[in-house]
Structures are given as structure tokens and as C-alpha cells.
Amino acid sequence: MESWIETRLEERSAQGIAIAIGSLINDGRITPGTKLPTIRALALRLGVSASMVSDAWQILRNHGTITTDRRRGTTVRATRVGPSGRYWQVPVAPGTIKLDLSTGTPDRSLLPPIGPVLHRMHANVSVTSYIDPPLLVALEDELRRRWPFDQEAITVVDGAQDALDRVIKELIRVGDTVIVEDPTFPPMLDMLELAGARVIGVPLDPEGPALATIRAAMTADPAAIFIQPRANNPTGVHSSARRVRAVAELVQGTRTMIVEDDHSAGTTGVEIHSAGEYAPENTIHIHSFSKSHGPDLRVAALAGPSKVIDSIVRRRQLGPSWTSRLLQEILLTMLIDPATEELIAIAADTYGQRRVELCDLLGRHGITPADGVGLNMWIPVENELRAVVALAAHSIGVAPGAPFRVNPSADQHIRVSLGSLDRDIPRVARAIAEAAHGRGPATSS
């Protein structure tokens, strides 16, 4: 293994050693669970100091790539690569990074407090019934009032990923063609792969998924088109009303369903444009409340044609049956509370300010992120692996771009999430700029 590392080594520094090992792991030459050489042995082979190798180990630990056990030595973490799919290649390991900008989670300090809501809730909330309807009537009324189009059926499930999973199981059969944005949400790609779908990636332009590519892909009779109309994850691209309407017109009269994942609701401050306004019979819309009202609520609303939604509701009756009515009551109380709505608006404005500040600072270094809204930024870099490792040396965690991609691309990116970026934005911008240009310190700072 020392010879492999030596062959990949381009620079005799802590960062260079970390990059060499990282590239071997990404290529599958070094597999999860593999024991790495001792610090002393690798230092002797490479002709460097033991402290330099130790610093390289620290960089890799910061990124969650390796783990050290006194008895087993240093090994490659099994959770970072392999059969767990794209999703687990995105976040850094918990507790290994001082500033984690990899996860896409909201700022806890900007979430509306649930304590006051609990005090205001009426005392007769049902928490024992098995036979009541799965969706609270009052919550259904409020959701329908807020929905961007008239819908046949509506229900709630346990978050946006649960909604996507259930929709995919309902719509997709092995061998079906599916159109998705490229780049897009990694867990969705994992789900589609498990479903046996043939996935066609559609590039994004400033108005949303490229219309000409979708039109060409429609000749394959796709079962579904998955889009994120309010703020694409990872780029933040916000689909225009004109683009959404054009996509809706393409599916009218076909079997193709448009599945809209509105996971960024409440964090952008922009209005959503839904295909359901033009093709309601072909549109399933998912609205998540996790990033706006609290991730642990685990509630997302799901609406569309009754033949799809009712089937999902019936299938859930064989499993969880319903989303906790207590959680539904909490969400309903928050939705009709003006103070909560005001806090959510403040949060969206704060994320927007962070985006503008980071974009401006990166622009001074010659870096132009994708133009978008919401919690995530898609930042071009010379080399993803080098950039991720360099930022880990700063104890800053970011997501590599590859897991978000449908098709391999020569363009390299990292995804930076703004939820935890509540301080030191100039310092973070300098670190990102250095990493993006292939520069960075050899040791952690």
C-alpha cells in the first residue's frame, strides 16, 4: 500500500498525502475497513517527517474518511463509501469538523421555537386513536388553502425523503425511464437506482431544467420527471414560471408524472411555480416543513391525483398507518401562528444575506457560484477531492459535487450549505477560495 500512496503522491505535504490516500479510496484501490500503514512506516517510505503524516491523518479524520483505534490502528471508515450509496458520501462524519457546511440543515437559532406552541395547543389532542383519519381535518384545510394548485387528494408523510420514497415505489417499475435534474438530490438518485429505473439527467440553466433536453428525453416515454422547482439542491436554481409551464405542457396527455420536491419551502423567500397549475392530473407536489419549521417534526405534505395519493395512503396502512397526529397538531398550530410565520420570513432573509455576502466575497477571488436561492451554494473548484481535503484542513466540512451528479462531468464543484455559516464568513470565503484554486495549508487551522 505504501507504494500505491507513493505513486499517487504529487506533493510531499500533509495535504498531498491526504489527497493521495483519498484518491485511492475513491478509486476503490483502498476499500472500507482496510488498515493503513503506521505513521512511522509511511513516513520512512515517503521520506517525510512523522509529524507530516500525522497531520495528513488528522485531515482525513476531519473529513470522516479514516478512524483510529488503539488496538486496530488506522482504518478506512466503512460509512464513507461503498454500498450505502450516494447519500452517505455527502455529509462529513458527526463531531469531526468544527464548522460543518456539508449537511444542508437549517440554522437551529433561526427555527421557530416549539415550546410556546406546545403551551398554546388545546388539551384534547388525540394521541391514542388507531381509527381516526390519517390527516387532521383542520390541517388538511390549511394545507389546501396554501397549496399552489387545486388538488384531488392530499396527505402527510414522515418528511420529504419518505414522500419521495413512497412516490417512487408507487410510480416506478424496473426498467422505467425517469428524468431528473443534473445535479440533483443524492438520496433520490439512490432510491431510483434501487427501483431499477433508467435515469436521464437534464442540465440546469438559470430558468430551471433545460427544456430542449427534456423534450428530447420525452421520446423515451418516461414514467416521471423529478424537479425541485423552488430551489434545486445543490445549486439553488429557482425554476421560472415560464419554464415550469413549458415542462407541464410537455406531459399533458401522456402517462408521465411530474414530481415536484419543494424541500426548501420557507427558506428562500421566493414564490414557487408549480406544474400543477397547468397539468394537475400529471403533477404530484411534495411540500416539506423540515427546514422551515424544524427537522424533527418529520412532516411533509403530499398532494396530486387521487389514484396515486389514495394508493400511498392505503399502502401506509400496512406499515406506520399515519404520521403522528400530535406532530400534525403542532405543525397546524405553527402554520396559523403569525409570530411563527414572521420568524420563518426572518430566517429566509438571513439565509439570503449570508448567500449574498459569501457570493460577493468569493467574487473578489474570481469565483462565481451558481445563481440561486435557499440554503445551498454550488461552487466551482479546480478539483473536488483537493478542495474537500483542503477545507477539512481548515476544519470546514463541505460536500463533494460527484454524489449530486447523474452523469460524470469534467466540471468540478463543491456544495456549501449556509445553515451553519453564522459567523466568520470572510474567513470561510478565503478558505473556500484557496481550496477552489487548488491551494491551501498543509495542516489544520
FENSUL-V872314 format. One record per residue. RES is the residue in one small letter. SS is DSSP state (hx for helix, st for strand, lp for the rest). D_LAST is the distance of its C-alpha to the last C-alpha in whole Angstrom. Layout:
BEGIN
res | ss | d_last
RES | SS | D_LAST
RES | SS | D_LAST
END
This chain:
BEGIN
res | ss | d_last
m | lp | 29
e | hx | 27
s | hx | 29
w | hx | 28
i | hx | 25
e | hx | 26
t | hx | 28
r | hx | 25
l | lp | 22
e | lp | 22
e | lp | 19
r | lp | 19
s | lp | 15
a | hx | 13
q | hx | 13
g | hx | 16
i | hx | 17
a | hx | 16
i | hx | 17
a | hx | 21
i | hx | 21
g | hx | 20
s | hx | 23
l | hx | 25
i | hx | 24
n | hx | 25
d | lp | 28
g | lp | 30
r | lp | 30
i | lp | 28
t | lp | 29
p | lp | 28
g | lp | 28
t | lp | 28
k | st | 27
l | lp | 24
p | lp | 25
t | lp | 24
i | hx | 21
r | hx | 23
a | hx | 26
l | hx | 23
a | hx | 22
l | hx | 26
r | hx | 27
l | hx | 24
g | lp | 24
v | lp | 21
s | lp | 19
a | hx | 19
s | hx | 15
m | hx | 14
v | hx | 16
s | hx | 14
d | hx | 11
a | hx | 13
w | hx | 14
q | hx | 11
i | hx | 10
l | hx | 14
r | hx | 14
n | hx | 11
h | lp | 14
g | lp | 17
t | lp | 18
i | st | 19
t | st | 20
t | st | 21
d | st | 24
r | lp | 25
r | lp | 29
r | lp | 28
g | st | 25
t | st | 22
t | st | 24
v | st | 23
r | lp | 23
a | lp | 27
t | lp | 26
r | lp | 24
v | lp | 26
g | lp | 30
p | lp | 33
s | lp | 31
g | lp | 31
r | lp | 29
y | hx | 28
w | hx | 26
q | hx | 24
v | lp | 22
p | lp | 20
v | lp | 18
a | lp | 18
p | lp | 19
g | lp | 16
t | lp | 14
i | lp | 11
k | lp | 10
l | st | 12
d | st | 15
l | lp | 16
s | lp | 18
t | lp | 21
g | lp | 23
t | lp | 24
p | lp | 25
d | lp | 24
r | hx | 25
s | hx | 26
l | hx | 28
l | lp | 30
p | lp | 34
p | lp | 34
i | lp | 37
g | hx | 38
p | hx | 40
v | hx | 42
l | hx | 43
h | hx | 45
r | hx | 46
m | lp | 47
h | lp | 51
a | lp | 52
n | lp | 54
v | lp | 51
s | lp | 52
v | lp | 50
t | lp | 53
s | lp | 55
y | lp | 55
i | lp | 57
d | lp | 56
p | lp | 55
p | lp | 51
l | lp | 50
l | lp | 51
v | hx | 54
a | hx | 52
l | hx | 49
e | hx | 51
d | hx | 52
e | hx | 49
l | hx | 47
r | hx | 50
r | hx | 51
r | hx | 47
w | lp | 47
p | lp | 47
f | lp | 50
d | lp | 53
q | lp | 53
e | lp | 55
a | st | 53
i | st | 50
t | st | 48
v | st | 45
v | st | 43
d | lp | 40
g | lp | 37
a | hx | 37
q | hx | 36
d | hx | 39
a | hx | 41
l | hx | 40
d | hx | 40
r | hx | 44
v | hx | 45
i | hx | 44
k | hx | 46
e | hx | 49
l | hx | 49
i | lp | 48
r | lp | 50
v | lp | 49
g | lp | 49
d | lp | 49
t | st | 47
v | st | 44
i | st | 43
v | st | 39
e | st | 37
d | st | 34
p | lp | 31
t | lp | 32
f | lp | 31
p | hx | 30
p | hx | 32
m | hx | 35
l | hx | 35
d | hx | 35
m | hx | 38
l | hx | 40
e | hx | 39
l | hx | 41
a | hx | 44
g | lp | 44
a | lp | 44
r | st | 44
v | st | 41
i | st | 42
g | st | 39
v | st | 39
p | st | 37
l | st | 36
d | st | 37
p | lp | 36
e | lp | 39
g | st | 38
p | st | 39
a | lp | 41
l | hx | 45
a | hx | 47
t | hx | 45
i | hx | 46
r | hx | 49
a | hx | 49
a | hx | 48
m | hx | 50
t | hx | 53
a | hx | 51
d | lp | 53
p | lp | 49
a | lp | 49
a | st | 47
i | st | 44
f | st | 41
i | st | 39
q | lp | 37
p | lp | 39
r | lp | 37
a | lp | 33
n | lp | 32
n | lp | 29
p | lp | 27
t | lp | 28
g | lp | 30
v | lp | 33
h | lp | 36
s | lp | 39
s | lp | 42
a | hx | 45
r | hx | 47
r | hx | 45
v | hx | 45
r | hx | 49
a | hx | 49
v | hx | 48
a | hx | 50
e | hx | 53
l | hx | 52
v | hx | 52
q | lp | 55
g | lp | 58
t | lp | 56
r | lp | 55
t | lp | 51
m | st | 49
i | st | 46
v | st | 44
e | st | 41
d | st | 38
d | st | 37
h | lp | 34
s | lp | 33
a | lp | 36
g | lp | 35
t | lp | 31
t | lp | 32
g | lp | 35
v | lp | 37
e | lp | 41
i | lp | 41
h | lp | 44
s | lp | 45
a | hx | 47
g | hx | 49
e | hx | 51
y | lp | 53
a | lp | 53
p | hx | 53
e | hx | 55
n | hx | 52
t | st | 49
i | st | 47
h | st | 44
i | st | 41
h | st | 40
s | st | 37
f | lp | 36
s | hx | 33
k | hx | 31
s | hx | 33
h | hx | 34
g | lp | 32
p | hx | 31
d | hx | 33
l | hx | 36
r | lp | 36
v | lp | 39
a | st | 40
a | st | 43
l | st | 45
a | st | 48
g | st | 50
p | lp | 54
s | hx | 55
k | hx | 56
v | hx | 52
i | hx | 51
d | hx | 54
s | hx | 53
i | hx | 50
v | hx | 51
r | hx | 54
r | hx | 51
r | hx | 49
q | lp | 52
l | lp | 52
g | lp | 48
p | lp | 47
s | lp | 50
w | lp | 48
t | lp | 45
s | lp | 45
r | hx | 47
l | hx | 45
l | hx | 42
q | hx | 44
e | hx | 46
i | hx | 43
l | hx | 42
l | hx | 45
t | hx | 45
m | hx | 41
l | hx | 43
i | lp | 46
d | lp | 44
p | hx | 43
a | hx | 41
t | hx | 39
e | hx | 39
e | hx | 38
l | hx | 35
i | hx | 34
a | hx | 35
i | hx | 33
a | hx | 30
a | hx | 31
d | hx | 31
t | hx | 27
y | hx | 26
g | hx | 28
q | hx | 26
r | hx | 23
r | hx | 24
v | hx | 26
e | hx | 23
l | hx | 20
c | hx | 23
d | hx | 24
l | hx | 20
l | hx | 20
g | hx | 24
r | hx | 23
h | lp | 21
g | lp | 24
i | lp | 23
t | lp | 25
p | lp | 25
a | lp | 28
d | lp | 30
g | lp | 30
v | lp | 30
g | lp | 29
l | lp | 26
n | st | 24
m | st | 23
w | st | 24
i | st | 22
p | st | 23
v | st | 21
e | lp | 22
n | lp | 21
e | hx | 20
l | hx | 19
r | hx | 16
a | hx | 15
v | hx | 15
v | hx | 13
a | hx | 11
l | hx | 10
a | hx | 9
a | hx | 7
h | lp | 5
s | lp | 7
i | st | 10
g | st | 13
v | lp | 16
a | st | 19
p | st | 21
g | lp | 24
a | hx | 26
p | hx | 27
f | hx | 28
r | lp | 31
v | lp | 34
n | lp | 35
p | lp | 32
s | lp | 31
a | lp | 30
d | lp | 28
q | st | 25
h | st | 23
i | st | 20
r | st | 21
v | st | 19
s | st | 21
l | lp | 21
g | lp | 22
s | lp | 18
l | lp | 17
d | lp | 19
r | lp | 16
d | lp | 14
i | hx | 16
p | hx | 15
r | hx | 11
v | hx | 12
a | hx | 15
r | hx | 13
a | hx | 10
i | hx | 14
a | hx | 16
e | hx | 14
a | hx | 14
a | hx | 17
h | lp | 18
g | lp | 17
r | lp | 14
g | lp | 10
p | lp | 8
a | lp | 9
t | lp | 7
s | lp | 4
s | lp | 0
END
